[in-house]
């Protein structure tokens, strides 16, 4: 068990200070848990999960919360969760890592803003308006409450993520966390990472066992396995660099 107090700062720095120790502990003991509290929002969680799978041959599960709260619990109307993302990664035969990285919300807030800018309705089940009524109007949705995907099932996943990321770490609940995108206070939220050594849980036959499953999936040419293509593109970018618009690069330099 590794515990980190991020002191209201970016969680990535806190994680980096103990990463080697954390990965080694999982390989030594079969499983290790990293608990981070008092942190800023993490953004993409697949970064941490992929790093475990590609860099150390470990399976990884990651949960995080943030502020402000934008979603209710199942059957509720009050905002108690953020989009409550989670990620999972596993080393994949000859292909880097399979990575699942998604939020518990039916859509990202950028989806609502895009629909509002284009004057298009949003699907039913995405949001409530300010009065707690279902709406397909993106403008009203932005003033109201976002919903979890899949009704009660998605809301229960958001609840699970909240309890893992904030409950088990002692961090701020999403409902009490300051907004990461407004004001001067850090959200002070949590991050929980679980690393598992497949050799400890499945034995020496894990690679062959997984290869058999990968071969089975490959018999369906339309099958999409998340994270594999993104990993290949990341590897190409690391080797060759990547193109950035001059205006974007100038803005980054100005901000730095």
N, C-alpha and C positions, 0 to 999 in steps of 0.2 A: 504494500500500500504506500503510495506516494501522495502527500498532501501539499498543495501550493496555495499561498495567499498572494493573489496577483496585485494586491494593493491598488485596486481601481484601474490598473493598466491593462495593456493588451495581453490576452491569454497566451498568445504565441511565444512571447518572451519567457513567461513563466514555464511553459511546457518545455522550451528548449533547454532551460537550465537543468532539467532532470531527465531529458529524453534518453540519453545513453543508459542511465541507471534504470529507468523504467523498462526499456526493451530488454535489457539484460536480466532483470528480475523475472519477466515473463518467460524468457527462455530457460532460466534456472529453475523456476517453480512451476511452470506450466500455465500460470495465469498471474496477471498483475493489474492493479486498478490505480488510475491517476485521478485524483479529486482536486479540482481547482475552484476557488471561491473568490469573491470580490473582484471579478474581472469585467472588462469591456466585452461587448458582443464579439462572437467568433467569426461571423460570416460563414464561408463555406466549410463544412465539417469534413467533407470528403478528403481534404488535405491531410488531416491527421490519420484517418483510417487508411488511406493509400500509402502513407509513409510507413505505417506498420507492416503492411502487406508486401510492398515492393522492397523496402529497405531491410526488413528483418524476417520475412517469411512468416509473419504472425497474422492471425485473424484479429480484426479490430472492430469494436462497437463504440460509437461516440454519441453523446446526447448533450444538448446545450439549450439554455433558455436565454431570454433577453427582455428588455423593456423598450417600448411600452407594450402592455398587454393589448391584444387585438382580437382574441377569440374567447368565446364562452365554453364552459364545460357542457357535457351532454345535457340537453334539455334546458339549459340556462340562457340568460340574456346578458349577464354581466361579463365584462372582459376580465379574464383571469390568466390566460395564456398568451405568449407571443406566438409566432408561427411554429415554434418548438420543433426545430429540425433534428434529425438523427442521421447517422451514416454507419454503414457496414462495409468492410472490405475483407477480401480473402485472396491469397496468392492464387493466380490462375495458371494452368499449364501452358508454358511457352508464350504467355501473352501478358505478362505483368500482373495486373490485379483486377478482379471484378470489384466494382465500387458502386454501392447504392447510397445516394445522398439526396435526401428530400425533406421537405417540411411536412408538418401535420396539417397545414392549411389547404383548403381547396384550390387556392391560387396564391401567388405572391402579390404583395401590395402593388408592385409595378404592373401587374396584369390589370388591376382596377384602374390605375392611373392611365394606362394605355387605352383602355376602353373608353374612359371619360374623355381623353383627348381626341379620340376618333369619333365620339358620339355614338358608340355602339353599345347595345345592351350586353349584360353579362348573363351567363347561364343561371338558372335557378339553383339554389343550394350553395351559392358562393358567399352570400352575405345577408345581413339584416340591415335595415335602415336605422336611424337614430331612435325610432320608437319601438325597436325590437321586432319589426315586421319583415318578412321575406321581401327582397327587392331584386329587380334585374336592372336597376338604374345605377350605373357605376358612381355617379356623383353622390347619390344617397348612400351608397355602400361605403364610400370614403368617409362619410360623416357618421356611419354606424359601426357595425361589428362584422369582422370576417368570420367565416365558418370553417370547421375542419372538414377534410375530405371524408366521404363515406358515412356521414351522419354520426351516430353514436360510436361506431367503431373507430373512426378517425379521432373523435374527441377523446376516446379512451386512450389512444396512442399519445395524444398531446398531454394527457394527464400523466401517463407513464413517464414521458420525457421530462415533464416538470418535476416529478418526484425524484427522478434520477439526477437531473442536472442541478436542481436547487435544494430539494429535500435532503439527498444523501451527501451533498457538499456543504450544506449550511449557508449557501448563497442567498441573495435576495430572491423572493418569489417574483415572477414576471409582473404580477399585479401591483407590487410595491416598488418595482425597479424604476428609476428615472429613465427617460427616453434616451436611447443612444444617439438619436438624430436631432436632438434639441436640448438647449440649456448647457450648463457647464459641468454637471455631475455625471460621473460614470454610473452605468447601470448596476455595477456590483453583483453581477450574475454568475452562474456556474457552468462548469464543463466537467463531464465525467467521461473518461476513456477506459475501456476494458480491453486488454490485450491477452490473447489466448494462443498458446503454441499448439498447432495441430498435431505435432508429433507426440505431445503429451496426452491428448484426448483421443486420437485415432490410431496412434502407433506408427510404425515405420511404413505401413501400407497406405498412408494418407494420400500421397501423390498419385499412386496408381488408382486408388478409389475415386479420387476427384477427376482424373483423366477419363475414366469410364463414363462419368456423368457428363463431362464436357463433350465427349464423343457422341453421347446420346442427344444432347441439345443441338449438336452440329447437324444432325439429320433433318432438322427443320430449317431450311434456308432463310425463312422469314424471321427467325428468332433473334431478338435484340437482347444482348447481355450488357448491362450498364457499366460504364467506366472503362471498357477496354479500348475503344476508339480514342477517348480523351487521353488515356495514358500514352497511346502511340503518338498522338499529336504533341503531347508534352515532351516526350523523348526527342522528337524531331526538333522542337523549338529549343530544347537544351543544347542540342548538337549544332544547330544552324543559326540560332537566334530567331527573332520574330519581327515582323513589320508593325510599326506604330505610326499613325498619322502625325505629321509634324506638329500640328496644332495641339494634339493631345500630349505629345512629348514636351512641348514648350510649357504647357500648363502644369504638368507634373513637376518639371524643373522649377517653375515659379513657386509652386506650393512647398517644395522641398527647401 
